[in-house]
Each structure stands twice: as structure tokens, then as C-alpha cells.
Amino acid sequence: MTATEIAPELSTRLDSLIDQETEVFRGRQTGSAAMSERARTLAGGATSNWQIAEPHAVWISHGAGPHVVDVDGNEYADFHGGYGVSLAGHAHPAIVEAVRRRVGQGTHFAQPTEDSIVVADNLAERFGQPLWRFGNSGTEVTMDAVHLMRAVTGRDRIIKVEGGYHGHHDSVMVSVLPEPDDEIGPPDAPLGVVSNSGIPDAVADLVTVVQFNDLAAVEAALARHPGEIAGMIVEPIMMNAGIIHPQDGYLAGLKDLLHAHGALLTFDEVKTGLTVGPGGVSRLVGVTPDLICVAKSIGGGVSTAAIGGQTEVMGLIATGAYEQVGTFNGNPLAMAAARAMLTEVLTDEAYAHLDHLRDRVSSGLQSVIDRHDAPWRVVTAGAKGCVSFMPQPIHNFRDFRELDGRYGHAHWLVQHNRGAFLPPWGKVEQWLISVQHTDADIDRFVANCGHLADELLGSRA
């Protein structure tokens, strides 16, 4: 049996626990089940494929502070956080007041308002990028980043990481989560796998795929395609495969390699950004890319996104050589919420609180692991984290593929049925701690994980 295989008895316990918890879930979620049945005019019965989970979607009624309430009246400590959006929690007073005030003054003009200047100034200071533009989602700004790298260099080919997700535009829907039966090639030269229908082969063929944390693979790709590569887009901490941290020197090495070949570097900090610290991973590691994309948490729950970059790159927008446009870009409602988020919510005190809660959940979960001598690991990145149900560190997507997805699903069900809401995505789930979470919320989460360990590995009081 390899390090990633599990004993037959444990496999049986996993299946049994999932079955038991699924029955509990169904008994608590009759209103959500009825809502899913009623939603026949919604394709798939939900507003995004990511909301379609087993056994069915959970329909939310409202949220306040660190908690959400579903349509059945069940209340949860919200560690889902909208995949990173709800760093402020729900109905934060500063966000509520900013949005309420803006609604009364008009919500859309397709012209700029003063708040957009304040937000851009704040982002420039946080991320060290002098020029900014706004979009409405992570997909939009990563699309602009790819376009800009191509426009600046006059080249078409880009590099992306196997297992990396950068939105659902054509150029990045390659090798997002390739399945075990896909032909993915050797680790040192992965084959690009188209990750959705409707993606032209001609576009996918312009994407070169490499492993995360592998500088040699990037160097080899640059050598195979001399003068063809416009740049590379990468999550500086990989967030689509649990949480994978960059090895020392990897990000700085990427920048040096790409620049040596006349190519550019884009950091996709849509998921990391403000959740890992005041200036994202870029500030944490001291590496400033040519372009940076942020979204999710910057709007305090209102949909907005931003792309920032160096003058020689973003200057193409300023001159009109690249048209970055959008009717809702920098819309007044989003800018009012973002201004409140950046200037009133995410204070030094707020980050100190997040650090305290992260340390509390990390130490609590580690105590559970130690008590059971479990072959699991706790991985965190600022306010985000996950339990990796593997004994060894994960360095890239190939390592991540070895995880048994049943662990994540069982964890989600156990947490959900005991009042803690996680993203319903099996082994890729990550929690998010908001500035409004409390010690009690953290302790509930840890206790639930303790129940999972007891059920699978036996109680060790």
C-alpha cells in the first residue's frame, strides 16, 4: 500500500460516514431540496455550476456578522465565505452604510466617481503597482492580463500552471483540473487538456502547461518556444488544489526567467489578494510582477475586480493601444463598497484579529491531528486554510491528485451538519475566516473536525 492509499477498514468507515451524514443533511435541508426542485427555469437548478453539490445545493436566506442562515432556518458559522469574497463577514456596518448611502445617490452612470480614485490609490499603495483599472470579476481581469501580455510583447503563446484556475475565458481553460483518465503527459512536460466545451483548439494550442514550483519546466518551455511566449499567469500561492505554497525562490525565479526571454509575469491574486495580508502574496514574498489581478474580497461582498500593473504595461490602456472597457467597470456601488472595505474594514487591528483566529484554528486542528496521530496536515495562507488529508506536503497538482476526495466530502458534511459551512467541493475546499468571526466560531470548527477524526480513526479522549 502506497502513502496515498488507505486501509480497507478506513475506506469502509469513510463510505459509511458519508452515507450517515448525507441522511442527516437531507433531514435538515427539506426547504433547500424544495427550492432546488422549484428552480426549474434555472439551468441545472442553480445560478452557477459551482453551486451544484451533492446531494443538492444549499439555499441561503440571509447572513449577519460571521454567520449565515439557510432557507430551513439552520444557522452556520460561515467558513465558506463565497470562495474568498466575504473577508468582511456579512452586513458589516461600514459596508452597509457605504452601500446605503450610494444607493440613495444613484448606482450607475457609466462615468467615474471619486471613490474610484480612492480605491485605486489604496490598491497602488498596497500592491506596489502604479496604474489600475477595474472589472467586475476575476475572469474579466485575468482575461485583460492575458490580452495585455500579448499586446505588449506582440506574442501569442502563454504559460500557465497545471491545475491552476484563472476564470472561464478561453485562454486559461486548459488543464484546470484534468481527470485521472485524461492524457496529461509526463510531469516535466504536461500536456494541455481543454477543460470545458466550446474552447477552440486553436486557442488552447497557444497555451504551454507547466507544473507549479518547477522553474526548470518554465526554462524548458521558453527554450522550446523562443520568441513566442508573451508571459505566464500564475497564482503565487496555488489555491485550486487545496493550498500550495511556492518554494523559496520560485516566484522571484519566474520573474527573472521570463524577463530574460522578453516575457511578462502576471500574479493572479483573485483568491489570495487581501485574504493573505494587506498587500497580498506579492508583498509577503517581496516579488512585484508586471501585472496583478485582484477581485473577490476587495468589494466587501459587492462584485468588483481590479487589474494593476507597471507603467510600461498599463500604459497601453492609457494610450488606447489596448481597449480595456466595460459598462459596469468601476460602477459607483462597487467603488463605494470597495472604498469602505479598504479604508475602514481592513485595518491593522482587523489583520491582527485574523492572525489570532488563524493561529487558533491551526493550533486547534493540529491538536486533533496529534491526538489521533492522523496522517493529515493543516495548511494556511492568511485568513484561508485547509486540512490536507495526506501526510506529505503537496508541491504541485500531480501531488494533489493523490488525495482521496471522500475525505473532503466527509469533512464538509460533518462540518455542515454541526453548524459550520464550508465550500462543497471535496478535496479542494478551503475555509475563509472573516474579520467578524470569533473564538467561539473557531472552536466549533475545530470540535467538528475532532468529531470527523473520532469517527474515522477512533475516539482518543
KAZIFEN-V894516 format. One record per residue. N is the residue number from 0. RES is the residue in one small letter. PSI is psi in degrees with one decimal (999 if undefined). BURIAL is I if it has 16 or more other ideal C-beta (glycine too) atoms within 10 Angstrom, else O. Layout:
n=N res=RES psi=PSI burial=BURIAL
n=N res=RES psi=PSI burial=BURIAL
This chain:
n=0 res=m psi=129.2 burial=O
n=1 res=t psi=173.8 burial=O
n=2 res=a psi=-22.3 burial=O
n=3 res=t psi=-7.7 burial=O
n=4 res=e psi=153.9 burial=O
n=5 res=i psi=154.2 burial=I
n=6 res=a psi=150.4 burial=O
n=7 res=p psi=-38.9 burial=O
n=8 res=e psi=-40.0 burial=O
n=9 res=l psi=-38.8 burial=O
n=10 res=s psi=-41.7 burial=O
n=11 res=t psi=-41.8 burial=O
n=12 res=r psi=-40.4 burial=I
n=13 res=l psi=-50.1 burial=I
n=14 res=d psi=-41.1 burial=O
n=15 res=s psi=-42.7 burial=O
n=16 res=l psi=-43.2 burial=I
n=17 res=i psi=-43.1 burial=I
n=18 res=d psi=-45.5 burial=O
n=19 res=q psi=-47.2 burial=O
n=20 res=e psi=-29.3 burial=I
n=21 res=t psi=-40.2 burial=I
n=22 res=e psi=-41.0 burial=O
n=23 res=v psi=-44.7 burial=O
n=24 res=f psi=-49.3 burial=I
n=25 res=r psi=-37.4 burial=O
n=26 res=g psi=-28.5 burial=O
n=27 res=r psi=-14.3 burial=I
n=28 res=q psi=37.7 burial=I
n=29 res=t psi=-35.5 burial=O
n=30 res=g psi=-41.6 burial=I
n=31 res=s psi=-39.2 burial=I
n=32 res=a psi=-42.1 burial=I
n=33 res=a psi=-38.0 burial=O
n=34 res=m psi=-39.6 burial=I
n=35 res=s psi=-39.1 burial=I
n=36 res=e psi=-37.1 burial=O
n=37 res=r psi=-26.4 burial=O
n=38 res=a psi=51.8 burial=O
n=39 res=r psi=-21.1 burial=O
n=40 res=t psi=-3.9 burial=O
n=41 res=l psi=125.1 burial=O
n=42 res=a psi=121.4 burial=O
n=43 res=g psi=2.2 burial=O
n=44 res=g psi=20.9 burial=I
n=45 res=a psi=173.1 burial=I
n=46 res=t psi=-1.6 burial=O
n=47 res=s psi=145.5 burial=O
n=48 res=n psi=-24.7 burial=O
n=49 res=w psi=-11.4 burial=O
n=50 res=q psi=-6.1 burial=I
n=51 res=i psi=106.6 burial=O
n=52 res=a psi=164.4 burial=O
n=53 res=e psi=135.3 burial=O
n=54 res=p psi=-18.8 burial=O
n=55 res=h psi=169.5 burial=I
n=56 res=a psi=150.9 burial=I
n=57 res=v psi=120.8 burial=I
n=58 res=w psi=128.6 burial=I
n=59 res=i psi=139.6 burial=I
n=60 res=s psi=-53.6 burial=O
n=61 res=h psi=171.1 burial=O
n=62 res=g psi=152.7 burial=I
n=63 res=a psi=130.9 burial=O
n=64 res=g psi=-127.7 burial=I
n=65 res=p psi=9.5 burial=I
n=66 res=h psi=153.1 burial=I
n=67 res=v psi=157.6 burial=I
n=68 res=v psi=130.3 burial=I
n=69 res=d psi=177.2 burial=I
n=70 res=v psi=-12.8 burial=I
n=71 res=d psi=-0.6 burial=I
n=72 res=g psi=5.1 burial=O
n=73 res=n psi=131.4 burial=I
n=74 res=e psi=141.4 burial=O
n=75 res=y psi=146.1 burial=I
n=76 res=a psi=121.2 burial=I
n=77 res=d psi=102.8 burial=I
n=78 res=f psi=4.2 burial=I
n=79 res=h psi=-56.5 burial=I
n=80 res=g psi=25.5 burial=I
n=81 res=g psi=38.1 burial=I
n=82 res=y psi=25.6 burial=I
n=83 res=g psi=-6.2 burial=I
n=84 res=v psi=-44.0 burial=I
n=85 res=s psi=49.2 burial=I
n=86 res=l psi=-28.5 burial=I
n=87 res=a psi=-3.2 burial=I
n=88 res=g psi=-156.4 burial=I
n=89 res=h psi=140.3 burial=I
n=90 res=a psi=41.8 burial=O
n=91 res=h psi=133.2 burial=I
n=92 res=p psi=-38.7 burial=O
n=93 res=a psi=-38.5 burial=I
n=94 res=i psi=-44.2 burial=I
n=95 res=v psi=-46.2 burial=O
n=96 res=e psi=-42.0 burial=O
n=97 res=a psi=-43.7 burial=I
n=98 res=v psi=-42.6 burial=I
n=99 res=r psi=-44.6 burial=O
n=100 res=r psi=-41.5 burial=O
n=101 res=r psi=-39.0 burial=I
n=102 res=v psi=-39.1 burial=O
n=103 res=g psi=-11.3 burial=O
n=104 res=q psi=4.1 burial=O
n=105 res=g psi=137.2 burial=O
n=106 res=t psi=-12.0 burial=O
n=107 res=h psi=132.0 burial=O
n=108 res=f psi=-12.0 burial=O
n=109 res=a psi=33.5 burial=O
n=110 res=q psi=153.4 burial=O
n=111 res=p psi=153.9 burial=O
n=112 res=t psi=163.9 burial=I
n=113 res=e psi=-33.8 burial=O
n=114 res=d psi=-31.8 burial=I
n=115 res=s psi=-31.7 burial=I
n=116 res=i psi=-45.2 burial=O
n=117 res=v psi=-43.2 burial=I
n=118 res=v psi=-45.5 burial=I
n=119 res=a psi=-41.8 burial=I
n=120 res=d psi=-43.5 burial=O
n=121 res=n psi=-44.0 burial=I
n=122 res=l psi=-38.8 burial=I
n=123 res=a psi=-42.0 burial=O
n=124 res=e psi=-41.9 burial=O
n=125 res=r psi=-44.1 burial=I
n=126 res=f psi=-3.5 burial=I
n=127 res=g psi=23.6 burial=I
n=128 res=q psi=125.4 burial=I
n=129 res=p psi=-25.9 burial=O
n=130 res=l psi=141.3 burial=I
n=131 res=w psi=153.6 burial=I
n=132 res=r psi=160.6 burial=I
n=133 res=f psi=153.2 burial=I
n=134 res=g psi=-161.0 burial=I
n=135 res=n psi=-6.1 burial=I
n=136 res=s psi=164.3 burial=I
n=137 res=g psi=-38.1 burial=I
n=138 res=t psi=-44.2 burial=I
n=139 res=e psi=-45.8 burial=I
n=140 res=v psi=-31.7 burial=I
n=141 res=t psi=-31.3 burial=I
n=142 res=m psi=-44.1 burial=I
n=143 res=d psi=-37.8 burial=I
n=144 res=a psi=-45.2 burial=I
n=145 res=v psi=-44.5 burial=I
n=146 res=h psi=-43.2 burial=I
n=147 res=l psi=-41.5 burial=I
n=148 res=m psi=-38.9 burial=I
n=149 res=r psi=-39.9 burial=I
n=150 res=a psi=-41.4 burial=I
n=151 res=v psi=-42.8 burial=I
n=152 res=t psi=-19.3 burial=I
n=153 res=g psi=20.1 burial=O
n=154 res=r psi=160.9 burial=I
n=155 res=d psi=-29.7 burial=O
n=156 res=r psi=140.6 burial=I
n=157 res=i psi=161.0 burial=I
n=158 res=i psi=136.6 burial=I
n=159 res=k psi=163.8 burial=I
n=160 res=v psi=138.5 burial=I
n=161 res=e psi=128.4 burial=I
n=162 res=g psi=-0.8 burial=I
n=163 res=g psi=138.0 burial=I
n=164 res=y psi=128.3 burial=I
n=165 res=h psi=30.7 burial=I
n=166 res=g psi=-176.5 burial=I
n=167 res=h psi=34.7 burial=I
n=168 res=h psi=160.7 burial=I
n=169 res=d psi=-45.1 burial=I
n=170 res=s psi=-19.0 burial=I
n=171 res=v psi=2.3 burial=I
n=172 res=m psi=53.6 burial=I
n=173 res=v psi=127.0 burial=I
n=174 res=s psi=49.3 burial=I
n=175 res=v psi=-57.8 burial=I
n=176 res=l psi=69.3 burial=I
n=177 res=p psi=138.9 burial=I
n=178 res=e psi=159.6 burial=O
n=179 res=p psi=-30.1 burial=O
n=180 res=d psi=2.6 burial=O
n=181 res=d psi=150.7 burial=O
n=182 res=e psi=102.3 burial=O
n=183 res=i psi=-4.6 burial=I
n=184 res=g psi=-179.1 burial=O
n=185 res=p psi=157.8 burial=O
n=186 res=p psi=-34.9 burial=O
n=187 res=d psi=-5.4 burial=O
n=188 res=a psi=69.8 burial=O
n=189 res=p psi=146.3 burial=I
n=190 res=l psi=140.3 burial=O
n=191 res=g psi=130.0 burial=I
n=192 res=v psi=118.6 burial=I
n=193 res=v psi=129.3 burial=I
n=194 res=s psi=11.5 burial=I
n=195 res=n psi=160.2 burial=O
n=196 res=s psi=159.9 burial=O
n=197 res=g psi=6.8 burial=O
n=198 res=i psi=118.9 burial=I
n=199 res=p psi=137.7 burial=O
n=200 res=d psi=-35.0 burial=O
n=201 res=a psi=-33.7 burial=O
n=202 res=v psi=-45.9 burial=I
n=203 res=a psi=-31.9 burial=I
n=204 res=d psi=-12.7 burial=O
n=205 res=l psi=11.4 burial=I
n=206 res=v psi=124.3 burial=I
n=207 res=t psi=127.7 burial=I
n=208 res=v psi=136.7 burial=I
n=209 res=v psi=166.0 burial=I
n=210 res=q psi=150.2 burial=I
n=211 res=f psi=149.6 burial=I
n=212 res=n psi=27.7 burial=I
n=213 res=d psi=89.5 burial=I
n=214 res=l psi=-35.8 burial=I
n=215 res=a psi=-36.6 burial=O
n=216 res=a psi=-38.0 burial=I
n=217 res=v psi=-43.3 burial=I
n=218 res=e psi=-41.0 burial=I
n=219 res=a psi=-39.6 burial=O
n=220 res=a psi=-40.9 burial=I
n=221 res=l psi=-35.6 burial=I
n=222 res=a psi=-34.8 burial=O
n=223 res=r psi=-26.5 burial=O
n=224 res=h psi=61.9 burial=I
n=225 res=p psi=129.7 burial=O
n=226 res=g psi=9.7 burial=O
n=227 res=e psi=-22.1 burial=I
n=228 res=i psi=119.5 burial=I
n=229 res=a psi=-38.3 burial=I
n=230 res=g psi=-174.7 burial=I
n=231 res=m psi=137.8 burial=I
n=232 res=i psi=132.5 burial=I
n=233 res=v psi=142.3 burial=I
n=234 res=e psi=121.3 burial=I
n=235 res=p psi=-28.9 burial=I
n=236 res=i psi=119.7 burial=I
n=237 res=m psi=126.0 burial=I
n=238 res=m psi=4.4 burial=I
n=239 res=n psi=6.2 burial=I
n=240 res=a psi=65.0 burial=I
n=241 res=g psi=-130.0 burial=I
n=242 res=i psi=119.0 burial=I
n=243 res=i psi=117.9 burial=I
n=244 res=h psi=148.7 burial=I
n=245 res=p psi=143.1 burial=I
n=246 res=q psi=156.0 burial=O
n=247 res=d psi=129.2 burial=O
n=248 res=g psi=-8.2 burial=O
n=249 res=y psi=-49.8 burial=I
n=250 res=l psi=-42.7 burial=I
n=251 res=a psi=-38.6 burial=O
n=252 res=g psi=-38.6 burial=I
n=253 res=l psi=-46.9 burial=I
n=254 res=k psi=-45.4 burial=I
n=255 res=d psi=-45.6 burial=O
n=256 res=l psi=-50.3 burial=I
n=257 res=l psi=-44.6 burial=I
n=258 res=h psi=-34.4 burial=O
n=259 res=a psi=-23.0 burial=O
n=260 res=h psi=15.2 burial=I
n=261 res=g psi=20.0 burial=I
n=262 res=a psi=165.7 burial=I
n=263 res=l psi=164.2 burial=I
n=264 res=l psi=127.4 burial=I
n=265 res=t psi=128.6 burial=I
n=266 res=f psi=122.7 burial=I
n=267 res=d psi=99.9 burial=I
n=268 res=e psi=31.1 burial=I
n=269 res=v psi=-43.1 burial=I
n=270 res=k psi=-31.7 burial=I
n=271 res=t psi=-79.0 burial=I
n=272 res=g psi=-125.0 burial=I
n=273 res=l psi=-15.2 burial=I
n=274 res=t psi=-25.5 burial=I
n=275 res=v psi=-11.5 burial=I
n=276 res=g psi=174.1 burial=I
n=277 res=p psi=-26.4 burial=I
n=278 res=g psi=24.9 burial=I
n=279 res=g psi=-170.1 burial=I
n=280 res=v psi=-34.0 burial=I
n=281 res=s psi=-47.5 burial=I
n=282 res=r psi=-37.7 burial=O
n=283 res=l psi=-42.2 burial=I
n=284 res=v psi=-6.9 burial=I
n=285 res=g psi=32.0 burial=O
n=286 res=v psi=118.2 burial=I
n=287 res=t psi=112.9 burial=I
n=288 res=p psi=177.0 burial=I
n=289 res=d psi=-34.6 burial=I
n=290 res=l psi=149.1 burial=I
n=291 res=i psi=138.0 burial=I
n=292 res=c psi=128.6 burial=I
n=293 res=v psi=152.5 burial=I
n=294 res=a psi=-145.5 burial=I
n=295 res=k psi=-92.3 burial=I
n=296 res=s psi=-17.2 burial=I
n=297 res=i psi=-22.0 burial=I
n=298 res=g psi=3.6 burial=I
n=299 res=g psi=23.9 burial=I
n=300 res=g psi=-12.4 burial=I
n=301 res=v psi=138.2 burial=I
n=302 res=s psi=117.1 burial=I
n=303 res=t psi=164.6 burial=I
n=304 res=a psi=165.4 burial=I
n=305 res=a psi=148.8 burial=I
n=306 res=i psi=129.7 burial=I
n=307 res=g psi=155.8 burial=I
n=308 res=g psi=177.1 burial=I
n=309 res=q psi=156.1 burial=I
n=310 res=t psi=-39.3 burial=O
n=311 res=e psi=-20.7 burial=O
n=312 res=v psi=-55.8 burial=I
n=313 res=m psi=-14.8 burial=I
n=314 res=g psi=-25.2 burial=O
n=315 res=l psi=-30.6 burial=I
n=316 res=i psi=-43.6 burial=I
n=317 res=a psi=-36.7 burial=O
n=318 res=t psi=-12.2 burial=O
n=319 res=g psi=2.8 burial=O
n=320 res=a psi=-29.3 burial=O
n=321 res=y psi=124.3 burial=I
n=322 res=e psi=104.7 burial=O
n=323 res=q psi=108.2 burial=I
n=324 res=v psi=165.2 burial=O
n=325 res=g psi=125.5 burial=O
n=326 res=t psi=-35.9 burial=O
n=327 res=f psi=5.7 burial=O
n=328 res=n psi=127.6 burial=I
n=329 res=g psi=30.1 burial=I
n=330 res=n psi=149.0 burial=I
n=331 res=p psi=-37.4 burial=I
n=332 res=l psi=-46.4 burial=I
n=333 res=a psi=-39.9 burial=I
n=334 res=m psi=-35.3 burial=I
n=335 res=a psi=-43.1 burial=I
n=336 res=a psi=-42.2 burial=I
n=337 res=a psi=-39.1 burial=I
n=338 res=r psi=-43.6 burial=I
n=339 res=a psi=-41.3 burial=I
n=340 res=m psi=-47.6 burial=I
n=341 res=l psi=-34.2 burial=I
n=342 res=t psi=-21.0 burial=O
n=343 res=e psi=-33.2 burial=I
n=344 res=v psi=-51.8 burial=I
n=345 res=l psi=66.6 burial=I
n=346 res=t psi=173.1 burial=O
n=347 res=d psi=-38.0 burial=O
n=348 res=e psi=-37.5 burial=O
n=349 res=a psi=-42.5 burial=I
n=350 res=y psi=-33.6 burial=I
n=351 res=a psi=-39.6 burial=O
n=352 res=h psi=-43.6 burial=I
n=353 res=l psi=-40.9 burial=I
n=354 res=d psi=-41.4 burial=O
n=355 res=h psi=-45.7 burial=O
n=356 res=l psi=-38.9 burial=I
n=357 res=r psi=-44.7 burial=I
n=358 res=d psi=-35.2 burial=O
n=359 res=r psi=-43.8 burial=I
n=360 res=v psi=-37.0 burial=I
n=361 res=s psi=-48.5 burial=I
n=362 res=s psi=-37.1 burial=O
n=363 res=g psi=-46.2 burial=I
n=364 res=l psi=-36.4 burial=I
n=365 res=q psi=-34.5 burial=O
n=366 res=s psi=-39.7 burial=O
n=367 res=v psi=-46.4 burial=I
n=368 res=i psi=-44.6 burial=I
n=369 res=d psi=-39.7 burial=O
n=370 res=r psi=-33.0 burial=O
n=371 res=h psi=-1.3 burial=I
n=372 res=d psi=45.0 burial=O
n=373 res=a psi=143.5 burial=I
n=374 res=p psi=51.6 burial=O
n=375 res=w psi=165.2 burial=I
n=376 res=r psi=147.5 burial=I
n=377 res=v psi=127.7 burial=I
n=378 res=v psi=128.6 burial=I
n=379 res=t psi=158.5 burial=I
n=380 res=a psi=91.1 burial=I
n=381 res=g psi=-124.2 burial=I
n=382 res=a psi=-2.0 burial=I
n=383 res=k psi=154.7 burial=I
n=384 res=g psi=171.3 burial=I
n=385 res=c psi=161.5 burial=I
n=386 res=v psi=120.3 burial=I
n=387 res=s psi=115.2 burial=I
n=388 res=f psi=50.6 burial=I
n=389 res=m psi=147.9 burial=I
n=390 res=p psi=-28.2 burial=O
n=391 res=q psi=153.7 burial=O
n=392 res=p psi=151.1 burial=O
n=393 res=i psi=124.2 burial=I
n=394 res=h psi=-18.9 burial=I
n=395 res=n psi=-179.6 burial=I
n=396 res=f psi=-32.5 burial=I
n=397 res=r psi=-38.9 burial=I
n=398 res=d psi=-43.6 burial=I
n=399 res=f psi=-33.6 burial=I
n=400 res=r psi=-21.0 burial=I
n=401 res=e psi=-13.0 burial=O
n=402 res=l psi=141.2 burial=I
n=403 res=d psi=112.7 burial=I
n=404 res=g psi=-15.4 burial=O
n=405 res=r psi=-31.2 burial=I
n=406 res=y psi=-48.9 burial=I
n=407 res=g psi=-39.4 burial=I
n=408 res=h psi=-41.7 burial=I
n=409 res=a psi=-41.9 burial=I
n=410 res=h psi=-44.5 burial=I
n=411 res=w psi=-46.2 burial=I
n=412 res=l psi=-45.4 burial=I
n=413 res=v psi=-45.6 burial=I
n=414 res=q psi=-46.0 burial=I
n=415 res=h psi=-45.7 burial=I
n=416 res=n psi=-9.0 burial=I
n=417 res=r psi=24.8 burial=I
n=418 res=g psi=26.0 burial=O
n=419 res=a psi=126.4 burial=I
n=420 res=f psi=120.2 burial=I
n=421 res=l psi=161.1 burial=I
n=422 res=p psi=136.6 burial=I
n=423 res=p psi=60.1 burial=I
n=424 res=w psi=39.6 burial=I
n=425 res=g psi=-125.5 burial=I
n=426 res=k psi=-9.1 burial=I
n=427 res=v psi=3.7 burial=I
n=428 res=e psi=145.6 burial=I
n=429 res=q psi=144.9 burial=I
n=430 res=w psi=160.3 burial=I
n=431 res=l psi=129.7 burial=I
n=432 res=i psi=132.0 burial=I
n=433 res=s psi=167.2 burial=I
n=434 res=v psi=-12.8 burial=I
n=435 res=q psi=-1.7 burial=I
n=436 res=h psi=156.2 burial=I
n=437 res=t psi=170.9 burial=O
n=438 res=d psi=-37.7 burial=O
n=439 res=a psi=-39.0 burial=O
n=440 res=d psi=-43.6 burial=I
n=441 res=i psi=-43.4 burial=I
n=442 res=d psi=-34.7 burial=O
n=443 res=r psi=-45.0 burial=I
n=444 res=f psi=-45.8 burial=I
n=445 res=v psi=-43.0 burial=I
n=446 res=a psi=-38.7 burial=O
n=447 res=n psi=-40.0 burial=I
n=448 res=c psi=-34.6 burial=I
n=449 res=g psi=-38.0 burial=I
n=450 res=h psi=-42.2 burial=I
n=451 res=l psi=-47.1 burial=I
n=452 res=a psi=-40.7 burial=I
n=453 res=d psi=-44.5 burial=O
n=454 res=e psi=-36.9 burial=I
n=455 res=l psi=-34.3 burial=I
n=456 res=l psi=-3.1 burial=I
n=457 res=g psi=141.6 burial=O
n=458 res=s psi=131.6 burial=O
n=459 res=r psi=71.5 burial=O
n=460 res=a psi=999 burial=O
